[in-house]
Amino acid sequence: MAFSPGGVLLVTDTSDGRVLALPDTKHTGHAERTVSVLSGLNAPHGIAFHKGKLYIAEINAVWRYDWDEAQLHAGNGQKIADLPGSGGGHSTRTILFTNGKMYVATGSSCNVCVEDDKRRAAVTEYNEDGSGERNFASGLRNAVGLTLNPKTGTIWATDNGRDWLGDNLPPEEVNDLGPRGGDAGWPYCYGNRVPDRSQRKDYDCSKTIAPAVEMQAHSAPLGLLFYDGEMFPAEYRGSLFVTLHGSWNRSVPTGYKVVRIKFNDKGEPQGPPEDFISGWIRPGETRKGKWMGRPVGLVVGPDGVLYVSDDSAGLVYRVTWSSGTT
């Protein structure tokens, strides 16, 4: 999701290959209509506005479009970067613009393996026009979410750990990629620099990026953002919100919620994640596939409202604060 320069919410519909606009010109808190901005795309996921242009990341390319705010129309599409194609079920491609560069996250082609393509399981840095491809951060099995920490000026990323090590390993991660990026460890390490000897027995995990935050295994952290709005109480500003899409193969399901992580004035996490929004799965539910929704993306509107997308229910939730309650 992303807001246009004029304050209209746009969403990518990955399964149907579309980009949709959801205008709310009367500010009622409900989209008054759904406008098809683009269609026929190849699994679009990443979306961003930058310097008046609309950027869309398909599964195999990043495209730049001219944007017409009055007509809610995107045109004159130009492919500016090629990306790896499908494989391994990790089809999302996420875009972030910062520091005069474009960053694109691409997941692995497998559960655990050594990749041949350096753009896989990585965040790749480009110039804003798509030139100058450079590996920024590697060893990220599936970093679906990218955001900028406003206090540190560094990129933070979610990461979904490997499967088939049991219900409670490996922990899911939120990583601070630092000013120069680096190696987050996969497939040789997981969690807080724990060796995974399935691929190599002599890898030095002590030199990898350690997680800034660890979360329940298989909870599937996807979107993340630092809240900078004015609607929520002051104590929420600077907090990190993370969507947990939820497990698919854990014996007892976990995730299916939005959590909040408190940060101090230096941009450092303080304490474990706290539930912020839950209810997408019934308490105590042990059956697989019995969720009522699966949160994915996050964006803050011009008015400080938090928006949460749900790719299972096909909804966008508008989260407001009133009289001490959300």
C-alpha positions as CSV (number, residue, x, y, z in Angstrom):
1,M,0.0,0.0,0.0
2,A,1.0,3.6,-0.6
3,F,-0.6,7.0,-0.5
4,S,-0.4,9.1,-3.7
5,P,0.9,12.7,-3.5
6,G,-2.8,13.8,-3.3
7,G,-3.6,11.5,-0.4
8,V,-5.3,8.6,-2.2
9,L,-4.6,5.1,-1.0
10,L,-3.3,2.7,-3.6
11,V,-3.0,-1.1,-3.0
12,T,-1.5,-3.9,-5.0
13,D,-3.7,-7.0,-5.7
14,T,-1.0,-9.6,-6.2
15,S,-3.2,-12.6,-7.0
16,D,-5.2,-10.7,-9.6
17,G,-2.3,-8.7,-11.1
18,R,-3.9,-5.3,-10.3
19,V,-3.1,-2.0,-8.7
20,L,-6.2,-0.3,-7.3
21,A,-7.0,3.2,-6.0
22,L,-9.4,3.6,-3.0
23,P,-10.4,7.3,-2.9
24,D,-12.2,8.8,0.1
25,T,-12.8,12.3,-1.1
26,K,-15.4,13.0,1.6
27,H,-13.2,11.7,4.4
28,T,-15.8,9.3,5.7
29,G,-13.3,6.6,6.5
30,H,-14.6,4.3,3.8
31,A,-13.4,4.0,0.2
32,E,-16.2,5.5,-2.0
33,R,-15.2,3.4,-5.0
34,T,-12.5,1.1,-6.4
35,V,-10.5,2.5,-9.3
36,S,-8.4,0.1,-11.5
37,V,-5.1,1.9,-12.0
38,L,-3.2,-1.0,-13.6
39,S,-4.1,-4.5,-14.6
40,G,-2.6,-7.6,-16.2
41,L,0.6,-7.3,-14.1
42,N,2.8,-10.2,-13.0
43,A,2.1,-10.6,-9.3
44,P,2.6,-7.0,-8.3
45,H,3.5,-6.4,-4.6
46,G,5.9,-3.5,-4.0
47,I,4.5,-0.1,-4.5
48,A,5.9,3.4,-3.8
49,F,5.6,7.0,-4.9
50,H,8.8,8.9,-5.4
51,K,9.3,12.4,-6.9
52,G,5.8,12.3,-8.3
53,K,6.2,8.9,-10.1
54,L,4.5,5.6,-9.3
55,Y,6.8,2.6,-8.9
56,I,5.5,-1.0,-9.0
57,A,7.5,-4.2,-8.3
58,E,6.3,-7.2,-10.2
59,I,7.7,-10.6,-9.6
60,N,10.4,-10.1,-12.2
61,A,10.8,-6.4,-12.7
62,V,10.4,-2.9,-11.3
63,W,8.3,-0.4,-13.4
64,R,8.1,3.4,-13.2
65,Y,4.9,5.1,-14.3
66,D,3.7,8.7,-14.8
67,W,1.0,9.5,-12.3
68,D,-2.2,11.5,-13.0
69,E,-3.7,12.5,-9.7
70,A,-6.9,14.0,-11.2
71,Q,-7.7,10.8,-13.2
72,L,-6.1,8.3,-10.8
73,H,-4.3,6.9,-13.8
74,A,-0.8,5.5,-14.3
75,G,0.7,5.6,-17.8
76,N,3.9,5.6,-19.8
77,G,5.3,2.5,-18.0
78,Q,9.0,2.0,-18.2
79,K,10.8,-1.1,-16.9
80,I,13.8,0.2,-14.9
81,A,15.2,-3.0,-13.3
82,D,15.0,-6.8,-13.9
83,L,14.4,-9.0,-10.9
84,P,14.6,-12.8,-10.4
85,G,11.5,-14.7,-11.5
86,S,9.3,-17.0,-9.4
87,G,10.6,-19.9,-7.3
88,G,10.3,-21.2,-3.8
89,G,7.0,-19.6,-3.2
90,H,8.7,-16.3,-2.3
91,S,7.2,-14.1,-4.9
92,T,7.0,-10.7,-3.2
93,R,9.3,-7.9,-4.2
94,T,9.3,-4.8,-1.9
95,I,10.5,-1.3,-2.8
96,L,12.0,1.4,-0.6
97,F,13.4,4.8,-1.6
98,T,15.9,6.5,0.7
99,N,19.2,8.3,0.6
100,G,18.9,8.8,-3.1
101,K,18.7,5.1,-3.8
102,M,16.1,2.5,-4.5
103,Y,16.2,-0.7,-2.5
104,V,14.4,-3.9,-3.5
105,A,13.9,-7.0,-1.3
106,T,13.7,-10.4,-3.0
107,G,13.1,-13.7,-1.1
108,S,14.9,-17.0,-1.6
109,S,14.1,-19.6,-4.2
110,C,13.9,-22.4,-1.6
111,N,13.5,-23.3,2.0
112,V,17.2,-23.6,2.7
113,C,19.9,-23.7,0.0
114,V,22.9,-21.8,-1.4
115,E,21.5,-19.3,-4.1
116,D,23.2,-18.9,-7.5
117,D,21.6,-15.5,-8.0
118,K,23.0,-12.9,-5.6
119,R,19.7,-10.9,-5.8
120,R,17.9,-13.8,-4.1
121,A,17.5,-13.7,-0.3
122,A,18.8,-10.2,-0.4
123,V,18.2,-6.5,-0.5
124,T,19.6,-5.0,-3.7
125,E,20.5,-1.3,-4.0
126,Y,20.0,0.6,-7.2
127,N,20.2,4.2,-8.3
128,E,16.8,5.8,-8.5
129,D,16.6,5.1,-12.3
130,G,17.3,1.4,-11.8
131,S,21.0,1.5,-12.8
132,G,24.0,0.7,-10.6
133,E,22.8,-2.6,-9.2
134,R,24.7,-3.6,-6.0
135,N,24.1,-6.1,-3.3
136,F,23.3,-4.2,-0.1
137,A,22.3,-7.0,2.3
138,S,22.4,-10.8,1.9
139,G,21.4,-13.7,4.0
140,L,17.8,-12.6,4.3
141,R,15.6,-15.7,3.5
142,N,12.4,-13.7,2.9
143,A,12.5,-10.0,3.8
144,V,9.0,-9.0,2.8
145,G,9.0,-5.7,4.8
146,L,11.4,-2.8,4.4
147,T,11.2,0.5,6.3
148,L,13.4,3.4,7.4
149,N,14.2,4.0,11.0
150,P,13.9,7.8,11.3
151,K,16.1,7.9,14.4
152,T,19.1,5.9,13.0
153,G,18.5,6.6,9.3
154,T,19.0,2.9,8.6
155,I,16.9,0.3,6.8
156,W,15.0,-2.2,8.9
157,A,13.7,-5.5,7.5
158,T,11.5,-8.4,8.6
159,D,12.8,-11.9,7.8
160,N,10.9,-15.2,7.7
161,G,13.1,-18.1,8.9
162,R,13.4,-21.5,7.4
163,D,11.0,-24.4,7.9
164,W,11.3,-27.9,9.3
165,L,13.3,-27.3,12.5
166,G,10.2,-27.8,14.7
167,D,7.5,-25.6,16.1
168,N,9.9,-23.2,17.9
169,L,12.9,-22.8,15.6
170,P,14.1,-20.7,14.1
171,P,12.9,-17.4,15.6
172,E,11.5,-14.9,13.1
173,E,13.5,-11.7,12.9
174,V,13.4,-7.9,12.5
175,N,16.8,-6.8,11.4
176,D,18.6,-3.4,11.4
177,L,20.6,-3.6,8.2
178,G,22.9,-0.7,9.3
179,P,24.4,2.0,7.2
180,R,26.3,-0.3,4.9
181,G,24.1,-3.5,4.9
182,G,25.9,-6.8,5.3
183,D,25.2,-10.5,5.7
184,A,22.2,-11.6,7.8
185,G,23.4,-15.2,7.9
186,W,20.9,-17.4,5.9
187,P,21.3,-20.3,4.9
188,Y,24.3,-20.8,7.3
189,C,23.0,-19.1,10.4
190,Y,19.6,-18.3,12.0
191,G,18.4,-16.3,15.0
192,N,21.1,-14.7,17.1
193,R,24.0,-16.1,15.1
194,V,23.2,-19.8,15.6
195,P,24.9,-22.0,13.1
196,D,22.8,-24.1,10.7
197,R,25.1,-26.9,9.6
198,S,22.8,-28.2,6.9
199,Q,24.7,-26.3,4.2
200,R,28.2,-25.7,5.6
201,K,29.9,-26.7,8.8
202,D,32.6,-24.1,9.1
203,Y,30.7,-20.8,8.5
204,D,31.5,-18.0,10.9
205,C,28.2,-16.8,12.2
206,S,29.8,-14.3,14.6
207,K,30.3,-11.9,11.7
208,T,26.7,-11.8,10.6
209,I,24.0,-9.2,11.4
210,A,22.3,-10.2,14.7
211,P,18.5,-9.7,14.9
212,A,17.4,-6.5,16.5
213,V,14.2,-8.3,17.6
214,E,13.3,-12.0,17.6
215,M,9.7,-13.3,17.4
216,Q,7.8,-16.5,17.6
217,A,9.0,-19.1,15.0
218,H,6.6,-19.4,12.0
219,S,4.6,-16.3,12.9
220,A,5.6,-14.9,9.5
221,P,6.4,-11.1,10.0
222,L,5.7,-9.3,6.7
223,G,5.0,-5.5,6.8
224,L,6.6,-3.1,9.2
225,L,6.7,0.6,9.8
226,F,7.7,3.2,12.4
227,Y,4.7,5.2,13.4
228,D,5.1,8.9,12.8
229,G,1.5,10.0,12.8
230,E,-0.3,12.4,15.1
231,M,-3.6,10.5,15.6
232,F,-2.3,8.0,18.2
233,P,-1.1,9.2,21.6
234,A,2.4,10.5,21.8
235,E,3.7,7.3,23.4
236,Y,3.1,5.5,20.1
237,R,5.3,7.8,18.0
238,G,8.5,6.0,17.1
239,S,7.0,2.6,17.8
240,L,7.5,-0.1,15.3
241,F,4.4,-1.9,14.1
242,V,4.8,-5.4,12.5
243,T,2.2,-7.6,10.8
244,L,2.3,-11.3,11.6
245,H,0.8,-13.1,8.7
246,G,0.5,-16.4,10.6
247,S,1.9,-19.9,10.4
248,W,1.0,-22.5,7.8
249,N,2.7,-25.6,9.1
250,R,3.1,-25.2,12.9
251,S,1.3,-27.8,14.9
252,V,-0.4,-25.0,17.0
253,P,-1.1,-22.0,14.8
254,T,0.6,-18.7,15.7
255,G,0.7,-15.1,14.5
256,Y,-2.4,-13.6,12.7
257,K,-2.0,-10.2,14.4
258,V,-0.3,-6.8,14.4
259,V,2.3,-6.2,17.1
260,R,3.9,-3.1,18.5
261,I,7.6,-2.8,19.6
262,K,8.5,0.1,21.7
263,F,11.6,2.1,20.9
264,N,13.7,4.6,22.8
265,D,14.7,8.1,21.7
266,K,17.9,6.6,20.1
267,G,15.8,4.3,17.8
268,E,16.6,1.2,19.8
269,P,14.0,-1.5,20.6
270,Q,12.8,-1.7,24.2
271,G,11.3,-5.0,25.3
272,P,9.5,-7.7,23.4
273,P,6.6,-7.3,20.9
274,E,3.2,-6.5,22.4
275,D,-0.1,-7.4,20.8
276,F,-1.7,-4.3,19.1
277,I,-4.4,-5.9,17.0
278,S,-5.5,-9.5,17.3
279,G,-8.6,-11.6,16.6
280,W,-7.9,-13.0,13.2
281,I,-7.8,-16.4,14.9
282,R,-9.8,-17.6,17.9
283,P,-7.9,-18.0,21.2
284,G,-6.8,-21.6,21.7
285,E,-7.5,-22.6,18.1
286,T,-5.4,-25.7,17.2
287,R,-6.7,-26.5,13.7
288,K,-4.7,-25.3,10.7
289,G,-6.3,-23.0,8.2
290,K,-9.0,-21.7,10.6
291,W,-7.9,-18.1,10.5
292,M,-10.4,-15.3,9.7
293,G,-7.8,-13.0,8.2
294,R,-4.0,-12.6,7.6
295,P,-2.5,-9.1,7.9
296,V,0.1,-8.1,5.4
297,G,0.9,-4.5,4.7
298,L,1.0,-1.3,6.8
299,V,0.8,2.4,5.9
300,V,0.1,5.6,7.8
301,G,-2.3,8.0,6.1
302,P,-1.8,11.8,6.0
303,D,-4.1,12.1,9.0
304,G,-2.1,9.7,11.1
305,V,-4.6,6.8,10.6
306,L,-3.0,3.3,10.4
307,Y,-4.1,1.1,7.5
308,V,-3.6,-2.7,7.5
309,S,-4.1,-4.9,4.5
310,D,-5.4,-8.5,4.7
311,D,-4.7,-10.8,1.7
312,S,-6.9,-13.6,3.0
313,A,-10.1,-11.6,3.7
314,G,-9.4,-9.2,0.8
315,L,-9.8,-6.2,3.1
316,V,-8.1,-3.0,4.1
317,Y,-8.6,-2.0,7.8
318,R,-8.6,1.6,9.0
319,V,-7.3,1.9,12.5
320,T,-8.1,5.1,14.4
321,W,-7.8,6.3,18.0
322,S,-10.7,7.8,19.9
323,S,-11.1,8.4,23.7
324,G,-8.2,6.1,24.6
325,T,-9.3,3.2,22.4
326,T,-8.5,2.0,18.9
